[in-house]
Amino acid sequence: MNSTTTSEIDQVIRKIEEVEEDIRNVEAKIEEVEHKLGQDDLKESDIEYYREEKKQLRDKEKQLREKESDLRQERKPQMSNWLMDGRPPLHLNTKTDDELRVQQQSTLERVTPQYSPALVGKRELFKLKQDKKFITFEGKDDQPSILSNVEASELVTKCTDHQVVAFIMPYLQGIIWESGNNYFVYNSEEYKWVETSTETSAFNEKPDLLVSHPAFVKKKSPFKCNDENLKKMRRLNDRYGILAAWKLRSFIGLTCEAKQNISNSAFGEVINYGAHICHGRHGPTRTRLLLFDKKELWLIEIVNGGVSQVVRCKWTDGGSRTLLQEFILQNWLVKVIDQSCKQFGLAIECDSYLGSGAFGYVFKAKRVSDGKQLALKVTGWEEKYILRLELEYRRMEKAHLVCPEEVMGVEEDGFAVFEHGAAILLSDVGDHYSRLDPQSIMDSLKYLHQNRILHGDARLENVVCLNGKPCWIDFAESSFEFAPMSQAAECEQLRESILDRFRYNAL
Ligand SMILES: Nc1ncnc2c1ncn2[C@@H]1O[C@H](COP(=O)(O)OP(=O)(O)OP(=O)(O)O)[C@@H](O)[C@H]1O
């Protein structure tokens, strides 16, 4: 009889969970590096540096996945031993091995579809109709529609998908502004931004329009076209852009796809966009998409990666205007950003996403009164996040007074709590730490120590390059107690990460 114990199985399961967490962390780091690589103003040396960093992260990810697979193999005999013993393990997974393999595969490849979009669309439509979740909007004659009859008959004359997009863009923008939203419509027809795989970008997709707050958008220039009619239809104020970082996909207002005629294949394509958006660690539980053609629009709600409901309506249906306005997804981050801009007198445009960590999202912002560039760090409404941000603000203020060059400053009265979260205002926008001389980073940490400041989380991610020098951010864990042992440990932690990233042995 085997000698496997519950605690042995538990141990392996715990190890698997730990490795899964490590994989998620590495995935998040890769996402950050990909975001940095996507920036327009990179020097050749930066590109080379990020590519190398990405390669190292991918290698690490591969090793972790191998480890995960070994652990799963290790668990298999243990599980069957338990079953032979007639006693169930504590965490018996009811999934078969095949299901586990598919699940693991989907973590690897995200949700790259195995079937053609036409088949996906056809099957889903059948199911939705059966479940009465495919609803035709009844229309309310006394309420405004999206398009008038005249406008709708002009739309019918458009003879390419691009022209349908160009025609609809200003109407969609008008509807959004009318509802008081600070969202814009970005044309993303020719730019891939929906990630479909962690392994390759081969399947990346390009929905036609992205409706979003500008803070989450990376601006693009109008794509080239030879269609003279399309050129005439374009307006100077049309916006082009994509999501600035895949991590921001929870905050999309609406993702749109235009066709001349809605087909099963078009529906399948949109279902796949929705599944990809929801997938993965930072994916939202819910996302909303719009599929439209020259006659009608389908309002598609995706929950946990699957279609939960479709409402179909005509451009000229009374009440379609309000229906669409209410369909655009609102979120807490937009509310906190907008309230912060009001409170601190800021403007946030496209290309302002600086990064994010476990606790907050950071954006470049311009103070309207003097044009100064500042960094706004925003966190959600949970009490522990708000307290942490306030602590960070107070400690940074104190540390900056002692070491003004080495510690990022905070603006006076630069902390505020709102209904949906909180924000702090940092006095400068720094560049990536890769622009720094690695020894100078180590020296700056030692300088903090000499001034009895223990950073508390001395990772390279918490250093930015300001005026060519290292400047520390994220002081939530810092302390002002003199503790030589902790200082030594902190130096060692930083030294190791400098060695790892710069291949430089800092002293
Ligand atoms: N003033 C700034 N200038 C430029 N980039 C910044 C600035 N502040 C923050 N960032 C970027 O935003 C990222 C996240 O910021 P920060 O570390 O403060 O967030 P966090 O949620 O507290 O992270 P962590 O998970 O490390 O605790 C940083 O790694 C950095 O890339």
The ligand as a Tripos MOL2 file, in Angstrom:
@<TRIPOS>MOLECULE
LIG
   31    33     1     0     0
SMALL
NO_CHARGES

@<TRIPOS>ATOM
      1 N1          6.8650   59.6710  -10.7750 N.pl3     1 LIG1
      2 C1          6.9150   58.6710  -11.6530 C.ar      1 LIG1
      3 N2          7.4950   58.8540  -12.8620 N.ar      1 LIG1
      4 C2          7.5370   57.8580  -13.7780 C.ar      1 LIG1
      5 N3          7.0490   56.6300  -13.5740 N.ar      1 LIG1
      6 C3          6.4720   56.3770  -12.3980 C.ar      1 LIG1
      7 C4          6.3800   57.3700  -11.3630 C.ar      1 LIG1
      8 N4          5.7640   56.8180  -10.3030 N.ar      1 LIG1
      9 C5          5.4850   55.5530  -10.6470 C.ar      1 LIG1
     10 N5          5.9100   55.2730  -11.8960 N.ar      1 LIG1
     11 C6          5.7790   53.9790  -12.6260 C.3       1 LIG1
     12 O1          4.6390   53.2910  -12.1390 O.3       1 LIG1
     13 C7          5.0000   52.0030  -11.6250 C.3       1 LIG1
     14 C8          4.1370   51.6790  -10.4190 C.3       1 LIG1
     15 O2          4.3340   52.6370   -9.4010 O.3       1 LIG1
     16 P1          4.4370   52.2260   -7.8700 P.3       1 LIG1
     17 O3          5.6120   51.3380   -7.6500 O.co2     1 LIG1
     18 O4          4.4100   53.4650   -7.0620 O.co2     1 LIG1
     19 O5          3.0670   51.4130   -7.7150 O.3       1 LIG1
     20 P2          2.6810   50.3100   -6.6310 P.3       1 LIG1
     21 O6          1.3210   49.8340   -6.9810 O.co2     1 LIG1
     22 O7          2.8860   50.8630   -5.2590 O.co2     1 LIG1
     23 O8          3.7580   49.1950   -6.9620 O.3       1 LIG1
     24 P3          4.3120   47.9920   -6.0590 P.3       1 LIG1
     25 O9          3.6530   46.7660   -6.5840 O.co2     1 LIG1
     26 O10         5.7880   48.0550   -6.4110 O.co2     1 LIG1
     27 O11         4.0430   48.3220   -4.6380 O.co2     1 LIG1
     28 C9          6.4900   52.1100  -11.3090 C.3       1 LIG1
     29 O12         7.1460   50.8670  -11.3990 O.3       1 LIG1
     30 C10         6.9870   53.0790  -12.3630 C.3       1 LIG1
     31 O13         7.2590   52.3790  -13.5700 O.3       1 LIG1
@<TRIPOS>BOND
     1     1     2 1
     2     2     3 ar
     3     2     7 ar
     4     3     4 ar
     5     4     5 ar
     6     5     6 ar
     7     6     7 ar
     8     6    10 ar
     9     7     8 ar
    10     8     9 ar
    11     9    10 ar
    12    10    11 1
    13    11    12 1
    14    11    30 1
    15    12    13 1
    16    13    14 1
    17    13    28 1
    18    14    15 1
    19    15    16 1
    20    16    17 2
    21    16    18 1
    22    16    19 1
    23    19    20 1
    24    20    21 2
    25    20    22 1
    26    20    23 1
    27    23    24 1
    28    24    25 2
    29    24    26 1
    30    24    27 1
    31    28    29 1
    32    28    30 1
    33    30    31 1
@<TRIPOS>SUBSTRUCTURE
     1 LIG1         1 GROUP 0 **** ****
